[in-house]
Amino acid sequence: MVPFHMSDKHDDDGDADVAVKTRARTKRPPLYKVLLLNDDYTPMEFVVHILERFFGMTHSQSFEIMLTVHKKGVAVVGVFSHEIAETKVTQVMDFARRHQHPLQCTMEKE
């Protein structure tokens, strides 16, 4: 049996019992705004449908956002992580193309 010495229990610098508490600051991932852009061809009802289907908005919320897009030329339709924003943009653009509408959906860093 090996004898146990006090020096085996502590570091030689004498502060083995001092716990250093550091809290790692986790940076929040950047968020991205998903934007719908106005055009002169996509029907208003189609924009309302897109907002309900891909952004989970009620009919009245969708209608309000659609009017904002129509009047101001652009509206933020949601803020998401990069991956989700990218997916939403792709879904909207694919859906619009399948229905032969030139609707533009983009994303930008918040």
TORPA-4810 file (N, C-alpha, C, O; in nm, 3 decimals):
<nodes>
NODE_1_0.084_-0.118_0.000_0.000_0.000_0.000_0.088_0.124_0.000_0.186_0.132_0.075_M
NODE_2_0.054_0.223_-0.085_0.133_0.347_-0.095_0.083_0.443_0.011_-0.037_0.465_0.022_V
NODE_3_0.172_0.502_0.089_0.127_0.596_0.192_0.074_0.724_0.127_0.123_0.768_0.023_P
NODE_4_-0.027_0.782_0.189_-0.092_0.903_0.140_-0.025_1.024_0.204_-0.019_1.032_0.327_F
NODE_5_0.024_1.116_0.124_0.087_1.237_0.176_-0.004_1.355_0.151_-0.078_1.357_0.053_H
NODE_6_0.000_1.452_0.237_-0.079_1.573_0.224_-0.049_1.644_0.091_-0.139_1.702_0.030_M
NODE_7_0.076_1.640_0.049_0.113_1.710_-0.074_0.047_1.648_-0.198_0.037_1.713_-0.302_S
NODE_8_0.001_1.523_-0.186_-0.066_1.461_-0.300_-0.204_1.523_-0.323_-0.257_1.519_-0.434_D
NODE_9_-0.261_1.579_-0.219_-0.397_1.630_-0.225_-0.405_1.770_-0.287_-0.508_1.805_-0.344_K
NODE_10_-0.302_1.849_-0.277_-0.307_1.989_-0.322_-0.204_2.015_-0.430_-0.102_1.946_-0.441_H
NODE_11_-0.234_2.117_-0.510_-0.135_2.165_-0.606_-0.025_2.235_-0.528_-0.047_2.278_-0.415_D
NODE_12_0.091_2.246_-0.587_0.204_2.309_-0.519_0.184_2.458_-0.500_0.249_2.518_-0.414_D
NODE_13_0.093_2.521_-0.579_0.075_2.665_-0.563_-0.019_2.701_-0.448_-0.040_2.819_-0.421_D
NODE_14_-0.074_2.603_-0.381_-0.148_2.626_-0.257_-0.292_2.674_-0.274_-0.360_2.691_-0.173_G
NODE_15_-0.342_2.695_-0.395_-0.480_2.744_-0.409_-0.569_2.641_-0.475_-0.654_2.675_-0.558_D
NODE_16_-0.550_2.517_-0.440_-0.629_2.410_-0.500_-0.776_2.419_-0.463_-0.861_2.369_-0.538_A
NODE_17_-0.809_2.481_-0.350_-0.947_2.488_-0.306_-1.022_2.609_-0.363_-1.142_2.624_-0.340_D
NODE_18_-0.953_2.695_-0.438_-1.016_2.815_-0.493_-1.077_2.778_-0.628_-1.008_2.738_-0.721_V
NODE_19_-1.205_2.792_-0.635_-1.274_2.764_-0.760_-1.293_2.895_-0.835_-1.345_2.992_-0.780_A
NODE_20_-1.250_2.899_-0.957_-1.266_3.020_-1.038_-1.396_3.005_-1.116_-1.412_2.915_-1.198_V
NODE_21_-1.487_3.097_-1.088_-1.616_3.090_-1.155_-1.616_3.188_-1.273_-1.612_3.310_-1.255_K
NODE_22_-1.620_3.132_-1.390_-1.632_3.217_-1.509_-1.755_3.169_-1.585_-1.774_3.050_-1.607_T
NODE_23_-1.835_3.262_-1.622_-1.955_3.229_-1.699_-1.927_3.262_-1.845_-1.905_3.377_-1.882_R
NODE_24_-1.928_3.159_-1.924_-1.905_3.181_-2.067_-2.025_3.256_-2.123_-2.139_3.214_-2.106_A
NODE_25_-1.997_3.365_-2.188_-2.106_3.441_-2.249_-2.138_3.379_-2.383_-2.059_3.388_-2.478_R
NODE_26_-2.253_3.317_-2.391_-2.291_3.257_-2.517_-2.354_3.366_-2.601_-2.453_3.428_-2.563_T
NODE_27_-2.295_3.387_-2.716_-2.347_3.489_-2.806_-2.473_3.436_-2.872_-2.476_3.324_-2.922_K
NODE_28_-2.575_3.518_-2.872_-2.696_3.478_-2.943_-2.668_3.477_-3.091_-2.601_3.567_-3.143_R
NODE_29_-2.720_3.376_-3.161_-2.698_3.377_-3.306_-2.770_3.496_-3.368_-2.876_3.537_-3.319_P
NODE_30_-2.714_3.553_-3.473_-2.779_3.670_-3.534_-2.916_3.632_-3.590_-2.936_3.520_-3.637_P
NODE_31_-3.007_3.725_-3.586_-3.141_3.702_-3.639_-3.154_3.771_-3.775_-3.083_3.866_-3.806_L
NODE_32_-3.246_3.718_-3.853_-3.265_3.769_-3.988_-3.411_3.805_-4.012_-3.502_3.731_-3.974_Y
NODE_33_-3.430_3.921_-4.075_-3.565_3.964_-4.111_-3.600_3.903_-4.246_-3.519_3.905_-4.339_K
NODE_34_-3.720_3.850_-4.256_-3.771_3.802_-4.384_-3.862_3.912_-4.438_-3.954_3.958_-4.369_V
NODE_35_-3.836_3.953_-4.561_-3.908_4.065_-4.622_-3.985_4.020_-4.745_-3.938_3.938_-4.824_L
NODE_36_-4.105_4.075_-4.760_-4.181_4.056_-4.885_-4.176_4.189_-4.960_-4.192_4.295_-4.900_L
NODE_37_-4.153_4.181_-5.090_-4.143_4.300_-5.174_-4.264_4.311_-5.265_-4.314_4.211_-5.316_L
NODE_38_-4.309_4.432_-5.284_-4.426_4.455_-5.369_-4.391_4.441_-5.517_-4.278_4.470_-5.558_N
NODE_39_-4.486_4.398_-5.593_-4.475_4.400_-5.739_-4.614_4.432_-5.793_-4.713_4.431_-5.719_D
NODE_40_-4.621_4.459_-5.921_-4.748_4.499_-5.980_-4.830_4.382_-6.034_-4.934_4.403_-6.096_D
NODE_41_-4.785_4.259_-6.010_-4.850_4.146_-6.074_-4.907_4.043_-5.977_-5.011_3.982_-6.005_Y
NODE_42_-4.841_4.021_-5.864_-4.888_3.919_-5.770_-5.019_3.964_-5.705_-5.024_4.073_-5.648_T
NODE_43_-5.123_3.883_-5.713_-5.252_3.921_-5.654_-5.242_3.935_-5.502_-5.169_3.861_-5.436_P
NODE_44_-5.315_4.030_-5.448_-5.316_4.055_-5.304_-5.359_3.930_-5.227_-5.305_3.900_-5.120_M
NODE_45_-5.457_3.857_-5.282_-5.506_3.737_-5.214_-5.396_3.631_-5.203_-5.390_3.556_-5.105_E
NODE_46_-5.310_3.626_-5.306_-5.200_3.530_-5.304_-5.101_3.564_-5.192_-5.051_3.475_-5.124_F
NODE_47_-5.073_3.692_-5.174_-4.982_3.737_-5.067_-5.042_3.703_-4.931_-4.972_3.656_-4.842_V
NODE_48_-5.171_3.725_-4.915_-5.239_3.690_-4.790_-5.226_3.540_-4.765_-5.197_3.498_-4.653_V
NODE_49_-5.247_3.460_-4.867_-5.235_3.314_-4.856_-5.093_3.273_-4.814_-5.077_3.186_-4.728_H
NODE_50_-4.993_3.334_-4.873_-4.852_3.306_-4.839_-4.827_3.334_-4.690_-4.765_3.254_-4.621_I
NODE_51_-4.876_3.447_-4.643_-4.853_3.486_-4.503_-4.921_3.390_-4.407_-4.866_3.356_-4.302_L
NODE_52_-5.041_3.347_-4.442_-5.112_3.251_-4.358_-5.041_3.116_-4.359_-5.020_3.054_-4.255_E
NODE_53_-5.004_3.072_-4.477_-4.948_2.937_-4.493_-4.807_2.922_-4.439_-4.777_2.825_-4.368_R
NODE_54_-4.719_3.017_-4.471_-4.578_3.001_-4.436_-4.535_3.075_-4.310_-4.428_3.048_-4.255_F
NODE_55_-4.618_3.169_-4.264_-4.580_3.246_-4.146_-4.681_3.233_-4.031_-4.667_3.299_-3.928_F
NODE_56_-4.782_3.148_-4.051_-4.877_3.117_-3.945_-4.959_3.235_-3.896_-5.003_3.237_-3.781_G
NODE_57_-4.980_3.332_-3.983_-5.058_3.450_-3.943_-5.207_3.424_-3.961_-5.249_3.340_-4.041_M
NODE_58_-5.285_3.498_-3.884_-5.430_3.494_-3.903_-5.463_3.568_-4.033_-5.377_3.634_-4.092_T
NODE_59_-5.586_3.555_-4.076_-5.627_3.623_-4.199_-5.613_3.775_-4.183_-5.566_3.843_-4.274_H
NODE_60_-5.655_3.827_-4.068_-5.649_3.973_-4.050_-5.505_4.023_-4.040_-5.473_4.130_-4.093_S
NODE_61_-5.417_3.946_-3.973_-5.274_3.984_-3.968_-5.216_3.983_-4.109_-5.144_4.075_-4.148_Q
NODE_62_-5.247_3.879_-4.183_-5.197_3.866_-4.320_-5.244_3.981_-4.408_-5.168_4.034_-4.488_S
NODE_63_-5.369_4.017_-4.391_-5.426_4.126_-4.470_-5.354_4.257_-4.440_-5.323_4.333_-4.532_F
NODE_64_-5.329_4.284_-4.311_-5.259_4.407_-4.272_-5.118_4.413_-4.331_-5.077_4.516_-4.384_E
NODE_65_-5.045_4.303_-4.321_-4.908_4.299_-4.376_-4.912_4.315_-4.528_-4.830_4.387_-4.585_I
NODE_66_-5.007_4.248_-4.592_-5.020_4.261_-4.737_-5.042_4.407_-4.776_-4.984_4.455_-4.873_M
NODE_67_-5.125_4.477_-4.700_-5.149_4.619_-4.729_-5.022_4.702_-4.709_-4.996_4.795_-4.786_L
NODE_68_-4.944_4.669_-4.608_-4.817_4.738_-4.586_-4.723_4.716_-4.704_-4.660_4.810_-4.752_T
NODE_69_-4.714_4.592_-4.751_-4.630_4.561_-4.868_-4.680_4.642_-4.987_-4.601_4.700_-5.061_V
NODE_70_-4.811_4.645_-5.005_-4.872_4.715_-5.119_-4.845_4.865_-5.113_-4.811_4.926_-5.215_H
NODE_71_-4.860_4.925_-4.996_-4.846_5.071_-4.981_-4.700_5.117_-4.971_-4.663_5.219_-5.030_K
NODE_72_-4.619_5.043_-4.897_-4.481_5.087_-4.872_-4.378_5.020_-4.960_-4.263_5.063_-4.965_K
NODE_73_-4.418_4.913_-5.031_-4.326_4.845_-5.121_-4.253_4.728_-5.058_-4.196_4.645_-5.129_G
NODE_74_-4.253_4.721_-4.925_-4.182_4.614_-4.855_-4.238_4.604_-4.713_-4.286_4.703_-4.657_V
NODE_75_-4.231_4.484_-4.656_-4.269_4.466_-4.515_-4.191_4.349_-4.457_-4.163_4.251_-4.525_A
NODE_76_-4.156_4.363_-4.330_-4.095_4.253_-4.257_-4.209_4.159_-4.218_-4.307_4.200_-4.156_V
NODE_77_-4.194_4.031_-4.254_-4.299_3.935_-4.224_-4.259_3.839_-4.112_-4.339_3.755_-4.070_V
NODE_78_-4.136_3.852_-4.064_-4.092_3.769_-3.952_-3.943_3.786_-3.929_-3.869_3.832_-4.016_G
NODE_79_-3.900_3.747_-3.809_-3.758_3.751_-3.772_-3.722_3.613_-3.718_-3.786_3.561_-3.627_V
NODE_80_-3.618_3.554_-3.777_-3.585_3.416_-3.749_-3.433_3.395_-3.744_-3.356_3.484_-3.779_F
NODE_81_-3.393_3.276_-3.700_-3.253_3.236_-3.712_-3.222_3.226_-3.861_-3.313_3.220_-3.944_S
NODE_82_-3.093_3.223_-3.895_-3.052_3.218_-4.035_-3.115_3.102_-4.111_-3.168_3.120_-4.220_H
NODE_83_-3.110_2.983_-4.051_-3.160_2.864_-4.119_-3.310_2.872_-4.146_-3.356_2.837_-4.254_E
NODE_84_-3.384_2.917_-4.046_-3.530_2.925_-4.063_-3.565_3.034_-4.162_-3.654_3.015_-4.246_I
NODE_85_-3.498_3.149_-4.154_-3.524_3.258_-4.249_-3.497_3.211_-4.392_-3.576_3.237_-4.483_A
NODE_86_-3.386_3.141_-4.410_-3.350_3.090_-4.542_-3.455_2.993_-4.595_-3.492_2.996_-4.713_E
NODE_87_-3.502_2.906_-4.507_-3.605_2.809_-4.545_-3.734_2.881_-4.585_-3.796_2.846_-4.686_T
NODE_88_-3.775_2.979_-4.506_-3.899_3.053_-4.537_-3.888_3.122_-4.673_-3.980_3.115_-4.754_K
NODE_89_-3.775_3.187_-4.698_-3.754_3.257_-4.825_-3.765_3.157_-4.941_-3.832_3.184_-5.040_V
NODE_90_-3.700_3.042_-4.927_-3.703_2.940_-5.031_-3.845_2.888_-5.053_-3.889_2.874_-5.166_T
NODE_91_-3.915_2.860_-4.944_-4.053_2.810_-4.954_-4.143_2.910_-5.028_-4.218_2.872_-5.118_Q
NODE_92_-4.134_3.037_-4.988_-4.218_3.140_-5.050_-4.184_3.156_-5.198_-4.273_3.161_-5.282_V
NODE_93_-4.054_3.163_-5.228_-4.014_3.183_-5.368_-4.055_3.063_-5.455_-4.103_3.081_-5.567_M
NODE_94_-4.036_2.943_-5.404_-4.075_2.823_-5.480_-4.226_2.820_-5.503_-4.272_2.792_-5.614_D
NODE_95_-4.302_2.850_-5.398_-4.448_2.850_-5.407_-4.497_2.955_-5.507_-4.586_2.928_-5.588_F
NODE_96_-4.437_3.073_-5.501_-4.475_3.181_-5.594_-4.443_3.141_-5.738_-4.525_3.163_-5.827_A
NODE_97_-4.327_3.084_-5.761_-4.289_3.042_-5.897_-4.383_2.933_-5.949_-4.423_2.935_-6.065_R
NODE_98_-4.417_2.837_-5.861_-4.508_2.730_-5.903_-4.643_2.786_-5.946_-4.712_2.727_-6.029_R
NODE_99_-4.681_2.899_-5.887_-4.809_2.962_-5.922_-4.790_3.077_-6.022_-4.880_3.157_-6.044_H
NODE_100_-4.671_3.083_-6.081_-4.636_3.183_-6.182_-4.656_3.327_-6.138_-4.708_3.410_-6.213_Q
NODE_101_-4.613_3.355_-6.014_-4.616_3.493_-5.964_-4.472_3.540_-5.941_-4.387_3.462_-5.898_H
NODE_102_-4.446_3.667_-5.971_-4.309_3.719_-5.955_-4.277_3.767_-5.813_-4.179_3.839_-5.794_P
NODE_103_-4.356_3.731_-5.718_-4.336_3.776_-5.579_-4.191_3.753_-5.535_-4.134_3.647_-5.557_L
NODE_104_-4.134_3.855_-5.472_-3.997_3.846_-5.422_-3.999_3.841_-5.268_-4.069_3.917_-5.201_Q
NODE_105_-3.919_3.749_-5.216_-3.904_3.734_-5.071_-3.754_3.728_-5.046_-3.683_3.649_-5.107_C
NODE_106_-3.706_3.812_-4.954_-3.563_3.816_-4.924_-3.543_3.816_-4.774_-3.638_3.822_-4.696_T
NODE_107_-3.415_3.808_-4.736_-3.382_3.814_-4.594_-3.262_3.906_-4.576_-3.178_3.919_-4.665_M
NODE_108_-3.256_3.969_-4.460_-3.139_4.051_-4.427_-3.116_4.044_-4.278_-3.208_4.024_-4.199_E
NODE_109_-2.991_4.062_-4.241_-2.953_4.056_-4.100_-3.022_4.167_-4.023_-3.030_4.281_-4.069_K
NODE_110_-3.073_4.132_-3.906_-3.146_4.231_-3.826_-3.049_4.331_-3.766_-3.091_4.423_-3.695_E
</nodes>
